[in-house]
Amino acid sequence: MKAQLTFDLDDPGDHDRFLRCVNAEDVDEAVHEFTTWLRGQIKYGGENDADEHLTKAWNKLFAVFNERGLSPWGEE
């Protein structure tokens, strides 16, 4: 079985959908890495207050996406 996707790269909306498809594997790996990291922070993070954990999670989210040249919101 084969599948073929067709995009009009001159159309901004289609171009964005194309980029999401092309980057899907990297996004999946980034999300997996982040959730694994976050789980470790929650499980082994110690007695830090919630704001500190949320700040760490926020910063790590952007670091993981940036390492792959991706934006978590789909912007290039």
mmCIF file of the N, C-alpha and C atoms, coordinates in Angstrom:
data_MODEL
# 
_entry.id   MODEL 
# 
loop_
_atom_site.group_PDB 
_atom_site.id 
_atom_site.type_symbol 
_atom_site.label_atom_id 
_atom_site.label_alt_id 
_atom_site.label_comp_id 
_atom_site.label_asym_id 
_atom_site.label_entity_id 
_atom_site.label_seq_id 
_atom_site.pdbx_PDB_ins_code 
_atom_site.Cartn_x 
_atom_site.Cartn_y 
_atom_site.Cartn_z 
_atom_site.occupancy 
_atom_site.B_iso_or_equiv 
_atom_site.pdbx_formal_charge 
_atom_site.auth_seq_id 
_atom_site.auth_comp_id 
_atom_site.auth_asym_id 
_atom_site.auth_atom_id 
_atom_site.pdbx_PDB_model_num 
ATOM 1   N N  . MET A 1 1  ? 0.844  -1.165 0.000  1.00 0.00 ? 1  MET A N  1 
ATOM 2   C CA . MET A 1 1  ? 0.000  0.000  0.000  1.00 0.00 ? 1  MET A CA 1 
ATOM 3   C C  . MET A 1 1  ? 0.898  1.240  0.000  1.00 0.00 ? 1  MET A C  1 
ATOM 4   N N  . LYS A 1 2  ? 0.516  2.215  -0.777 1.00 0.00 ? 2  LYS A N  1 
ATOM 5   C CA . LYS A 1 2  ? 1.253  3.464  -0.859 1.00 0.00 ? 2  LYS A CA 1 
ATOM 6   C C  . LYS A 1 2  ? 0.292  4.622  -0.634 1.00 0.00 ? 2  LYS A C  1 
ATOM 7   N N  . ALA A 1 3  ? 0.849  5.725  -0.166 1.00 0.00 ? 3  ALA A N  1 
ATOM 8   C CA . ALA A 1 3  ? 0.080  6.957  -0.006 1.00 0.00 ? 3  ALA A CA 1 
ATOM 9   C C  . ALA A 1 3  ? 0.883  8.095  -0.606 1.00 0.00 ? 3  ALA A C  1 
ATOM 10  N N  . GLN A 1 4  ? 0.184  9.042  -1.172 1.00 0.00 ? 4  GLN A N  1 
ATOM 11  C CA . GLN A 1 4  ? 0.844  10.195 -1.762 1.00 0.00 ? 4  GLN A CA 1 
ATOM 12  C C  . GLN A 1 4  ? 0.117  11.446 -1.283 1.00 0.00 ? 4  GLN A C  1 
ATOM 13  N N  . LEU A 1 5  ? 0.876  12.396 -0.805 1.00 0.00 ? 5  LEU A N  1 
ATOM 14  C CA . LEU A 1 5  ? 0.326  13.672 -0.385 1.00 0.00 ? 5  LEU A CA 1 
ATOM 15  C C  . LEU A 1 5  ? 0.740  14.725 -1.403 1.00 0.00 ? 5  LEU A C  1 
ATOM 16  N N  . THR A 1 6  ? -0.167 15.615 -1.727 1.00 0.00 ? 6  THR A N  1 
ATOM 17  C CA . THR A 1 6  ? 0.113  16.674 -2.685 1.00 0.00 ? 6  THR A CA 1 
ATOM 18  C C  . THR A 1 6  ? -0.149 18.017 -2.019 1.00 0.00 ? 6  THR A C  1 
ATOM 19  N N  . PHE A 1 7  ? 0.796  18.925 -2.178 1.00 0.00 ? 7  PHE A N  1 
ATOM 20  C CA . PHE A 1 7  ? 0.690  20.245 -1.571 1.00 0.00 ? 7  PHE A CA 1 
ATOM 21  C C  . PHE A 1 7  ? 0.941  21.305 -2.636 1.00 0.00 ? 7  PHE A C  1 
ATOM 22  N N  . ASP A 1 8  ? 0.208  22.403 -2.558 1.00 0.00 ? 8  ASP A N  1 
ATOM 23  C CA . ASP A 1 8  ? 0.477  23.573 -3.381 1.00 0.00 ? 8  ASP A CA 1 
ATOM 24  C C  . ASP A 1 8  ? 1.374  24.484 -2.564 1.00 0.00 ? 8  ASP A C  1 
ATOM 25  N N  . LEU A 1 9  ? 2.676  24.428 -2.826 1.00 0.00 ? 9  LEU A N  1 
ATOM 26  C CA . LEU A 1 9  ? 3.633  25.166 -2.007 1.00 0.00 ? 9  LEU A CA 1 
ATOM 27  C C  . LEU A 1 9  ? 3.565  26.673 -2.211 1.00 0.00 ? 9  LEU A C  1 
ATOM 28  N N  . ASP A 1 10 ? 2.805  27.118 -3.206 1.00 0.00 ? 10 ASP A N  1 
ATOM 29  C CA . ASP A 1 10 ? 2.573  28.557 -3.391 1.00 0.00 ? 10 ASP A CA 1 
ATOM 30  C C  . ASP A 1 10 ? 1.479  29.067 -2.449 1.00 0.00 ? 10 ASP A C  1 
ATOM 31  N N  . ASP A 1 11 ? 0.688  28.148 -1.913 1.00 0.00 ? 11 ASP A N  1 
ATOM 32  C CA . ASP A 1 11 ? -0.375 28.497 -0.967 1.00 0.00 ? 11 ASP A CA 1 
ATOM 33  C C  . ASP A 1 11 ? 0.192  28.462 0.452  1.00 0.00 ? 11 ASP A C  1 
ATOM 34  N N  . PRO A 1 12 ? 0.152  29.582 1.175  1.00 0.00 ? 12 PRO A N  1 
ATOM 35  C CA . PRO A 1 12 ? 0.758  29.614 2.519  1.00 0.00 ? 12 PRO A CA 1 
ATOM 36  C C  . PRO A 1 12 ? 0.209  28.539 3.463  1.00 0.00 ? 12 PRO A C  1 
ATOM 37  N N  . GLY A 1 13 ? -1.078 28.293 3.447  1.00 0.00 ? 13 GLY A N  1 
ATOM 38  C CA . GLY A 1 13 ? -1.658 27.262 4.305  1.00 0.00 ? 13 GLY A CA 1 
ATOM 39  C C  . GLY A 1 13 ? -1.164 25.876 3.938  1.00 0.00 ? 13 GLY A C  1 
ATOM 40  N N  . ASP A 1 14 ? -1.118 25.582 2.647  1.00 0.00 ? 14 ASP A N  1 
ATOM 41  C CA . ASP A 1 14 ? -0.608 24.293 2.186  1.00 0.00 ? 14 ASP A CA 1 
ATOM 42  C C  . ASP A 1 14 ? 0.880  24.156 2.493  1.00 0.00 ? 14 ASP A C  1 
ATOM 43  N N  . HIS A 1 15 ? 1.607  25.249 2.353  1.00 0.00 ? 15 HIS A N  1 
ATOM 44  C CA . HIS A 1 15 ? 3.039  25.211 2.650  1.00 0.00 ? 15 HIS A CA 1 
ATOM 45  C C  . HIS A 1 15 ? 3.266  24.863 4.118  1.00 0.00 ? 15 HIS A C  1 
ATOM 46  N N  . ASP A 1 16 ? 2.472  25.459 5.013  1.00 0.00 ? 16 ASP A N  1 
ATOM 47  C CA . ASP A 1 16 ? 2.571  25.140 6.440  1.00 0.00 ? 16 ASP A CA 1 
ATOM 48  C C  . ASP A 1 16 ? 2.244  23.666 6.698  1.00 0.00 ? 16 ASP A C  1 
ATOM 49  N N  . ARG A 1 17 ? 1.206  23.141 6.045  1.00 0.00 ? 17 ARG A N  1 
ATOM 50  C CA . ARG A 1 17 ? 0.844  21.723 6.206  1.00 0.00 ? 17 ARG A CA 1 
ATOM 51  C C  . ARG A 1 17 ? 1.969  20.815 5.688  1.00 0.00 ? 17 ARG A C  1 
ATOM 52  N N  . PHE A 1 18 ? 2.579  21.200 4.581  1.00 0.00 ? 18 PHE A N  1 
ATOM 53  C CA . PHE A 1 18 ? 3.710  20.451 4.039  1.00 0.00 ? 18 PHE A CA 1 
ATOM 54  C C  . PHE A 1 18 ? 4.856  20.384 5.048  1.00 0.00 ? 18 PHE A C  1 
ATOM 55  N N  . LEU A 1 19 ? 5.203  21.545 5.637  1.00 0.00 ? 19 LEU A N  1 
ATOM 56  C CA . LEU A 1 19 ? 6.288  21.583 6.619  1.00 0.00 ? 19 LEU A CA 1 
ATOM 57  C C  . LEU A 1 19 ? 5.971  20.712 7.835  1.00 0.00 ? 19 LEU A C  1 
ATOM 58  N N  . ARG A 1 20 ? 4.708  20.713 8.278  1.00 0.00 ? 20 ARG A N  1 
ATOM 59  C CA . ARG A 1 20 ? 4.340  19.854 9.402  1.00 0.00 ? 20 ARG A CA 1 
ATOM 60  C C  . ARG A 1 20 ? 4.528  18.387 9.047  1.00 0.00 ? 20 ARG A C  1 
ATOM 61  N N  . CYS A 1 21 ? 4.168  17.996 7.850  1.00 0.00 ? 21 CYS A N  1 
ATOM 62  C CA . CYS A 1 21 ? 4.349  16.601 7.424  1.00 0.00 ? 21 CYS A CA 1 
ATOM 63  C C  . CYS A 1 21 ? 5.829  16.240 7.334  1.00 0.00 ? 21 CYS A C  1 
ATOM 64  N N  . VAL A 1 22 ? 6.605  17.101 6.739  1.00 0.00 ? 22 VAL A N  1 
ATOM 65  C CA . VAL A 1 22 ? 8.030  16.842 6.568  1.00 0.00 ? 22 VAL A CA 1 
ATOM 66  C C  . VAL A 1 22 ? 8.736  16.754 7.920  1.00 0.00 ? 22 VAL A C  1 
ATOM 67  N N  . ASN A 1 23 ? 8.304  17.556 8.881  1.00 0.00 ? 23 ASN A N  1 
ATOM 68  C CA . ASN A 1 23 ? 8.948  17.618 10.193 1.00 0.00 ? 23 ASN A CA 1 
ATOM 69  C C  . ASN A 1 23 ? 8.303  16.718 11.240 1.00 0.00 ? 23 ASN A C  1 
ATOM 70  N N  . ALA A 1 24 ? 7.319  15.935 10.866 1.00 0.00 ? 24 ALA A N  1 
ATOM 71  C CA . ALA A 1 24 ? 6.540  15.164 11.840 1.00 0.00 ? 24 ALA A CA 1 
ATOM 72  C C  . ALA A 1 24 ? 7.397  14.214 12.674 1.00 0.00 ? 24 ALA A C  1 
ATOM 73  N N  . GLU A 1 25 ? 8.340  13.528 12.075 1.00 0.00 ? 25 GLU A N  1 
ATOM 74  C CA . GLU A 1 25 ? 9.164  12.591 12.835 1.00 0.00 ? 25 GLU A CA 1 
ATOM 75  C C  . GLU A 1 25 ? 10.027 13.312 13.864 1.00 0.00 ? 25 GLU A C  1 
ATOM 76  N N  . ASP A 1 26 ? 10.613 14.445 13.475 1.00 0.00 ? 26 ASP A N  1 
ATOM 77  C CA . ASP A 1 26 ? 11.414 15.225 14.416 1.00 0.00 ? 26 ASP A CA 1 
ATOM 78  C C  . ASP A 1 26 ? 10.549 15.772 15.552 1.00 0.00 ? 26 ASP A C  1 
ATOM 79  N N  . VAL A 1 27 ? 9.335  16.205 15.225 1.00 0.00 ? 27 VAL A N  1 
ATOM 80  C CA . VAL A 1 27 ? 8.425  16.703 16.254 1.00 0.00 ? 27 VAL A CA 1 
ATOM 81  C C  . VAL A 1 27 ? 8.070  15.584 17.226 1.00 0.00 ? 27 VAL A C  1 
ATOM 82  N N  . ASP A 1 28 ? 7.796  14.415 16.699 1.00 0.00 ? 28 ASP A N  1 
ATOM 83  C CA . ASP A 1 28 ? 7.480  13.270 17.552 1.00 0.00 ? 28 ASP A CA 1 
ATOM 84  C C  . ASP A 1 28 ? 8.630  12.959 18.501 1.00 0.00 ? 28 ASP A C  1 
ATOM 85  N N  . GLU A 1 29 ? 9.840  12.935 17.989 1.00 0.00 ? 29 GLU A N  1 
ATOM 86  C CA . GLU A 1 29 ? 11.006 12.658 18.823 1.00 0.00 ? 29 GLU A CA 1 
ATOM 87  C C  . GLU A 1 29 ? 11.213 13.758 19.873 1.00 0.00 ? 29 GLU A C  1 
ATOM 88  N N  . ALA A 1 30 ? 10.986 15.007 19.482 1.00 0.00 ? 30 ALA A N  1 
ATOM 89  C CA . ALA A 1 30 ? 11.141 16.121 20.421 1.00 0.00 ? 30 ALA A CA 1 
ATOM 90  C C  . ALA A 1 30 ? 10.116 16.030 21.548 1.00 0.00 ? 30 ALA A C  1 
ATOM 91  N N  . VAL A 1 31 ? 8.888  15.722 21.195 1.00 0.00 ? 31 VAL A N  1 
ATOM 92  C CA . VAL A 1 31 ? 7.843  15.597 22.213 1.00 0.00 ? 31 VAL A CA 1 
ATOM 93  C C  . VAL A 1 31 ? 8.157  14.436 23.150 1.00 0.00 ? 31 VAL A C  1 
ATOM 94  N N  . HIS A 1 32 ? 8.618  13.331 22.588 1.00 0.00 ? 32 HIS A N  1 
ATOM 95  C CA . HIS A 1 32 ? 8.983  12.187 23.418 1.00 0.00 ? 32 HIS A CA 1 
ATOM 96  C C  . HIS A 1 32 ? 10.109 12.561 24.383 1.00 0.00 ? 32 HIS A C  1 
ATOM 97  N N  . GLU A 1 33 ? 11.129 13.228 23.868 1.00 0.00 ? 33 GLU A N  1 
ATOM 98  C CA . GLU A 1 33 ? 12.245 13.639 24.722 1.00 0.00 ? 33 GLU A CA 1 
ATOM 99  C C  . GLU A 1 33 ? 11.760 14.559 25.841 1.00 0.00 ? 33 GLU A C  1 
ATOM 100 N N  . PHE A 1 34 ? 10.906 15.506 25.491 1.00 0.00 ? 34 PHE A N  1 
ATOM 101 C CA . PHE A 1 34 ? 10.396 16.436 26.488 1.00 0.00 ? 34 PHE A CA 1 
ATOM 102 C C  . PHE A 1 34 ? 9.558  15.729 27.553 1.00 0.00 ? 34 PHE A C  1 
ATOM 103 N N  . THR A 1 35 ? 8.668  14.853 27.131 1.00 0.00 ? 35 THR A N  1 
ATOM 104 C CA . THR A 1 35 ? 7.825  14.181 28.118 1.00 0.00 ? 35 THR A CA 1 
ATOM 105 C C  . THR A 1 35 ? 8.653  13.269 29.020 1.00 0.00 ? 35 THR A C  1 
ATOM 106 N N  . THR A 1 36 ? 9.688  12.649 28.459 1.00 0.00 ? 36 THR A N  1 
ATOM 107 C CA . THR A 1 36 ? 10.581 11.833 29.277 1.00 0.00 ? 36 THR A CA 1 
ATOM 108 C C  . THR A 1 36 ? 11.307 12.704 30.294 1.00 0.00 ? 36 THR A C  1 
ATOM 109 N N  . TRP A 1 37 ? 11.807 13.842 29.860 1.00 0.00 ? 37 TRP A N  1 
ATOM 110 C CA . TRP A 1 37 ? 12.478 14.769 30.764 1.00 0.00 ? 37 TRP A CA 1 
ATOM 111 C C  . TRP A 1 37 ? 11.522 15.268 31.845 1.00 0.00 ? 37 TRP A C  1 
ATOM 112 N N  . LEU A 1 38 ? 10.308 15.681 31.424 1.00 0.00 ? 38 LEU A N  1 
ATOM 113 C CA . LEU A 1 38 ? 9.336  16.205 32.372 1.00 0.00 ? 38 LEU A CA 1 
ATOM 114 C C  . LEU A 1 38 ? 8.960  15.154 33.410 1.00 0.00 ? 38 LEU A C  1 
ATOM 115 N N  . ARG A 1 39 ? 8.779  13.925 32.969 1.00 0.00 ? 39 ARG A N  1 
ATOM 116 C CA . ARG A 1 39 ? 8.463  12.834 33.900 1.00 0.00 ? 39 ARG A CA 1 
ATOM 117 C C  . ARG A 1 39 ? 9.572  12.691 34.934 1.00 0.00 ? 39 ARG A C  1 
ATOM 118 N N  . GLY A 1 40 ? 10.819 12.755 34.498 1.00 0.00 ? 40 GLY A N  1 
ATOM 119 C CA . GLY A 1 40 ? 11.944 12.668 35.420 1.00 0.00 ? 40 GLY A CA 1 
ATOM 120 C C  . GLY A 1 40 ? 11.963 13.822 36.401 1.00 0.00 ? 40 GLY A C  1 
ATOM 121 N N  . GLN A 1 41 ? 11.625 15.022 35.934 1.00 0.00 ? 41 GLN A N  1 
ATOM 122 C CA . GLN A 1 41 ? 11.578 16.183 36.824 1.00 0.00 ? 41 GLN A CA 1 
ATOM 123 C C  . GLN A 1 41 ? 10.495 16.011 37.892 1.00 0.00 ? 41 GLN A C  1 
ATOM 124 N N  . ILE A 1 42 ? 9.361  15.514 37.468 1.00 0.00 ? 42 ILE A N  1 
ATOM 125 C CA . ILE A 1 42 ? 8.263  15.329 38.413 1.00 0.00 ? 42 ILE A CA 1 
ATOM 126 C C  . ILE A 1 42 ? 8.593  14.219 39.407 1.00 0.00 ? 42 ILE A C  1 
ATOM 127 N N  . LYS A 1 43 ? 9.157  13.140 38.899 1.00 0.00 ? 43 LYS A N  1 
ATOM 128 C CA . LYS A 1 43 ? 9.423  11.981 39.751 1.00 0.00 ? 43 LYS A CA 1 
ATOM 129 C C  . LYS A 1 43 ? 10.617 12.198 40.676 1.00 0.00 ? 43 LYS A C  1 
ATOM 130 N N  . TYR A 1 44 ? 11.678 12.839 40.174 1.00 0.00 ? 44 TYR A N  1 
ATOM 131 C CA . TYR A 1 44 ? 12.917 12.955 40.937 1.00 0.00 ? 44 TYR A CA 1 
ATOM 132 C C  . TYR A 1 44 ? 13.320 14.394 41.226 1.00 0.00 ? 44 TYR A C  1 
ATOM 133 N N  . GLY A 1 45 ? 12.455 15.355 40.941 1.00 0.00 ? 45 GLY A N  1 
ATOM 134 C CA . GLY A 1 45 ? 12.821 16.764 41.004 1.00 0.00 ? 45 GLY A CA 1 
ATOM 135 C C  . GLY A 1 45 ? 13.052 17.338 42.386 1.00 0.00 ? 45 GLY A C  1 
ATOM 136 N N  . GLY A 1 46 ? 12.643 16.655 43.410 1.00 0.00 ? 46 GLY A N  1 
ATOM 137 C CA . GLY A 1 46 ? 12.855 17.176 44.755 1.00 0.00 ? 46 GLY A CA 1 
ATOM 138 C C  . GLY A 1 46 ? 11.692 18.016 45.226 1.00 0.00 ? 46 GLY A C  1 
ATOM 139 N N  . GLU A 1 47 ? 11.991 18.961 46.098 1.00 0.00 ? 47 GLU A N  1 
ATOM 140 C CA . GLU A 1 47 ? 10.955 19.754 46.760 1.00 0.00 ? 47 GLU A CA 1 
ATOM 141 C C  . GLU A 1 47 ? 10.858 21.178 46.211 1.00 0.00 ? 47 GLU A C  1 
ATOM 142 N N  . ASN A 1 48 ? 11.096 21.394 44.932 1.00 0.00 ? 48 ASN A N  1 
ATOM 143 C CA . ASN A 1 48 ? 10.975 22.727 44.341 1.00 0.00 ? 48 ASN A CA 1 
ATOM 144 C C  . ASN A 1 48 ? 9.510  23.113 44.244 1.00 0.00 ? 48 ASN A C  1 
ATOM 145 N N  . ASP A 1 49 ? 9.232  24.423 44.262 1.00 0.00 ? 49 ASP A N  1 
ATOM 146 C CA . ASP A 1 49 ? 7.838  24.834 44.144 1.00 0.00 ? 49 ASP A CA 1 
ATOM 147 C C  . ASP A 1 49 ? 7.372  24.736 42.693 1.00 0.00 ? 49 ASP A C  1 
ATOM 148 N N  . ALA A 1 50 ? 6.048  24.785 42.486 1.00 0.00 ? 50 ALA A N  1 
ATOM 149 C CA . ALA A 1 50 ? 5.446  24.548 41.172 1.00 0.00 ? 50 ALA A CA 1 
ATOM 150 C C  . ALA A 1 50 ? 5.920  25.553 40.128 1.00 0.00 ? 50 ALA A C  1 
ATOM 151 N N  . ASP A 1 51 ? 6.062  26.822 40.507 1.00 0.00 ? 51 ASP A N  1 
ATOM 152 C CA . ASP A 1 51 ? 6.485  27.839 39.536 1.00 0.00 ? 51 ASP A CA 1 
ATOM 153 C C  . ASP A 1 51 ? 7.853  27.520 38.959 1.00 0.00 ? 51 ASP A C  1 
ATOM 154 N N  . GLU A 1 52 ? 8.752  27.055 39.781 1.00 0.00 ? 52 GLU A N  1 
ATOM 155 C CA . GLU A 1 52 ? 10.090 26.708 39.300 1.00 0.00 ? 52 GLU A CA 1 
ATOM 156 C C  . GLU A 1 52 ? 10.020 25.546 38.310 1.00 0.00 ? 52 GLU A C  1 
ATOM 157 N N  . HIS A 1 53 ? 9.186  24.554 38.599 1.00 0.00 ? 53 HIS A N  1 
ATOM 158 C CA . HIS A 1 53 ? 9.029  23.420 37.690 1.00 0.00 ? 53 HIS A CA 1 
ATOM 159 C C  . HIS A 1 53 ? 8.405  23.858 36.360 1.00 0.00 ? 53 HIS A C  1 
ATOM 160 N N  . LEU A 1 54 ? 7.407  24.710 36.431 1.00 0.00 ? 54 LEU A N  1 
ATOM 161 C CA . LEU A 1 54 ? 6.777  25.177 35.193 1.00 0.00 ? 54 LEU A CA 1 
ATOM 162 C C  . LEU A 1 54 ? 7.759  25.974 34.351 1.00 0.00 ? 54 LEU A C  1 
ATOM 163 N N  . THR A 1 55 ? 8.580  26.786 34.971 1.00 0.00 ? 55 THR A N  1 
ATOM 164 C CA . THR A 1 55 ? 9.588  27.555 34.244 1.00 0.00 ? 55 THR A CA 1 
ATOM 165 C C  . THR A 1 55 ? 10.605 26.622 33.593 1.00 0.00 ? 55 THR A C  1 
ATOM 166 N N  . LYS A 1 56 ? 11.049 25.615 34.343 1.00 0.00 ? 56 LYS A N  1 
ATOM 167 C CA . LYS A 1 56 ? 11.981 24.635 33.772 1.00 0.00 ? 56 LYS A CA 1 
ATOM 168 C C  . LYS A 1 56 ? 11.345 23.927 32.584 1.00 0.00 ? 56 LYS A C  1 
ATOM 169 N N  . ALA A 1 57 ? 10.094 23.512 32.728 1.00 0.00 ? 57 ALA A N  1 
ATOM 170 C CA . ALA A 1 57 ? 9.406  22.799 31.649 1.00 0.00 ? 57 ALA A CA 1 
ATOM 171 C C  . ALA A 1 57 ? 9.268  23.692 30.414 1.00 0.00 ? 57 ALA A C  1 
ATOM 172 N N  . TRP A 1 58 ? 8.894  24.926 30.621 1.00 0.00 ? 58 TRP A N  1 
ATOM 173 C CA . TRP A 1 58 ? 8.743  25.877 29.519 1.00 0.00 ? 58 TRP A CA 1 
ATOM 174 C C  . TRP A 1 58 ? 10.072 26.062 28.787 1.00 0.00 ? 58 TRP A C  1 
ATOM 175 N N  . ASN A 1 59 ? 11.142 26.307 29.527 1.00 0.00 ? 59 ASN A N  1 
ATOM 176 C CA . ASN A 1 59 ? 12.465 26.504 28.929 1.00 0.00 ? 59 ASN A CA 1 
ATOM 177 C C  . ASN A 1 59 ? 12.942 25.253 28.201 1.00 0.00 ? 59 ASN A C  1 
ATOM 178 N N  . LYS A 1 60 ? 12.717 24.092 28.777 1.00 0.00 ? 60 LYS A N  1 
ATOM 179 C CA . LYS A 1 60 ? 13.140 22.849 28.146 1.00 0.00 ? 60 LYS A CA 1 
ATOM 180 C C  . LYS A 1 60 ? 12.353 22.597 26.863 1.00 0.00 ? 60 LYS A C  1 
ATOM 181 N N  . LEU A 1 61 ? 11.059 22.891 26.864 1.00 0.00 ? 61 LEU A N  1 
ATOM 182 C CA . LEU A 1 61 ? 10.242 22.721 25.656 1.00 0.00 ? 61 LEU A CA 1 
ATOM 183 C C  . LEU A 1 61 ? 10.863 23.472 24.483 1.00 0.00 ? 61 LEU A C  1 
ATOM 184 N N  . PHE A 1 62 ? 11.180 24.737 24.702 1.00 0.00 ? 62 PHE A N  1 
ATOM 185 C CA . PHE A 1 62 ? 11.752 25.530 23.617 1.00 0.00 ? 62 PHE A CA 1 
ATOM 186 C C  . PHE A 1 62 ? 13.158 25.074 23.254 1.00 0.00 ? 62 PHE A C  1 
ATOM 187 N N  . ALA A 1 63 ? 13.945 24.645 24.212 1.00 0.00 ? 63 ALA A N  1 
ATOM 188 C CA . ALA A 1 63 ? 15.291 24.158 23.916 1.00 0.00 ? 63 ALA A CA 1 
ATOM 189 C C  . ALA A 1 63 ? 15.247 22.912 23.038 1.00 0.00 ? 63 ALA A C  1 
ATOM 190 N N  . VAL A 1 64 ? 14.365 21.986 23.361 1.00 0.00 ? 64 VAL A N  1 
ATOM 191 C CA . VAL A 1 64 ? 14.253 20.744 22.580 1.00 0.00 ? 64 VAL A CA 1 
ATOM 192 C C  . VAL A 1 64 ? 13.826 21.053 21.149 1.00 0.00 ? 64 VAL A C  1 
ATOM 193 N N  . PHE A 1 65 ? 12.831 21.895 20.973 1.00 0.00 ? 65 PHE A N  1 
ATOM 194 C CA . PHE A 1 65 ? 12.396 22.245 19.625 1.00 0.00 ? 65 PHE A CA 1 
ATOM 195 C C  . PHE A 1 65 ? 13.478 23.012 18.877 1.00 0.00 ? 65 PHE A C  1 
ATOM 196 N N  . ASN A 1 66 ? 14.131 23.949 19.538 1.00 0.00 ? 66 ASN A N  1 
ATOM 197 C CA . ASN A 1 66 ? 15.177 24.743 18.889 1.00 0.00 ? 66 ASN A CA 1 
ATOM 198 C C  . ASN A 1 66 ? 16.367 23.898 18.470 1.00 0.00 ? 66 ASN A C  1 
ATOM 199 N N  . GLU A 1 67 ? 16.715 22.864 19.234 1.00 0.00 ? 67 GLU A N  1 
ATOM 200 C CA . GLU A 1 67 ? 17.818 21.972 18.856 1.00 0.00 ? 67 GLU A CA 1 
ATOM 201 C C  . GLU A 1 67 ? 17.567 21.308 17.504 1.00 0.00 ? 67 GLU A C  1 
ATOM 202 N N  . ARG A 1 68 ? 16.302 21.157 17.145 1.00 0.00 ? 68 ARG A N  1 
ATOM 203 C CA . ARG A 1 68 ? 15.931 20.517 15.880 1.00 0.00 ? 68 ARG A CA 1 
ATOM 204 C C  . ARG A 1 68 ? 15.543 21.541 14.808 1.00 0.00 ? 68 ARG A C  1 
ATOM 205 N N  . GLY A 1 69 ? 15.694 22.805 15.111 1.00 0.00 ? 69 GLY A N  1 
ATOM 206 C CA . GLY A 1 69 ? 15.320 23.839 14.165 1.00 0.00 ? 69 GLY A CA 1 
ATOM 207 C C  . GLY A 1 69 ? 13.820 23.943 13.963 1.00 0.00 ? 69 GLY A C  1 
ATOM 208 N N  . LEU A 1 70 ? 13.054 23.549 14.992 1.00 0.00 ? 70 LEU A N  1 
ATOM 209 C CA . LEU A 1 70 ? 11.600 23.548 14.912 1.00 0.00 ? 70 LEU A CA 1 
ATOM 210 C C  . LEU A 1 70 ? 11.005 24.570 15.865 1.00 0.00 ? 70 LEU A C  1 
ATOM 211 N N  . SER A 1 71 ? 9.785  24.949 15.589 1.00 0.00 ? 71 SER A N  1 
ATOM 212 C CA . SER A 1 71 ? 9.014  25.769 16.523 1.00 0.00 ? 71 SER A CA 1 
ATOM 213 C C  . SER A 1 71 ? 7.850  24.932 17.014 1.00 0.00 ? 71 SER A C  1 
ATOM 214 N N  . PRO A 1 72 ? 7.577  24.959 18.314 1.00 0.00 ? 72 PRO A N  1 
ATOM 215 C CA . PRO A 1 72 ? 6.455  24.154 18.808 1.00 0.00 ? 72 PRO A CA 1 
ATOM 216 C C  . PRO A 1 72 ? 5.111  24.629 18.275 1.00 0.00 ? 72 PRO A C  1 
ATOM 217 N N  . TRP A 1 73 ? 5.035  25.817 17.712 1.00 0.00 ? 73 TRP A N  1 
ATOM 218 C CA . TRP A 1 73 ? 3.768  26.320 17.215 1.00 0.00 ? 73 TRP A CA 1 
ATOM 219 C C  . TRP A 1 73 ? 3.692  26.269 15.695 1.00 0.00 ? 73 TRP A C  1 
ATOM 220 N N  . GLY A 1 74 ? 4.619  25.630 15.031 1.00 0.00 ? 74 GLY A N  1 
ATOM 221 C CA . GLY A 1 74 ? 4.549  25.445 13.576 1.00 0.00 ? 74 GLY A CA 1 
ATOM 222 C C  . GLY A 1 74 ? 5.073  26.595 12.755 1.00 0.00 ? 74 GLY A C  1 
ATOM 223 N N  . GLU A 1 75 ? 5.695  27.573 13.369 1.00 0.00 ? 75 GLU A N  1 
ATOM 224 C CA . GLU A 1 75 ? 6.235  28.709 12.619 1.00 0.00 ? 75 GLU A CA 1 
ATOM 225 C C  . GLU A 1 75 ? 7.666  28.416 12.206 1.00 0.00 ? 75 GLU A C  1 
ATOM 226 N N  . GLU A 1 76 ? 8.035  28.809 11.014 1.00 0.00 ? 76 GLU A N  1 
ATOM 227 C CA . GLU A 1 76 ? 9.416  28.602 10.528 1.00 0.00 ? 76 GLU A CA 1 
ATOM 228 C C  . GLU A 1 76 ? 10.137 29.935 10.502 1.00 0.00 ? 76 GLU A C  1 
# 
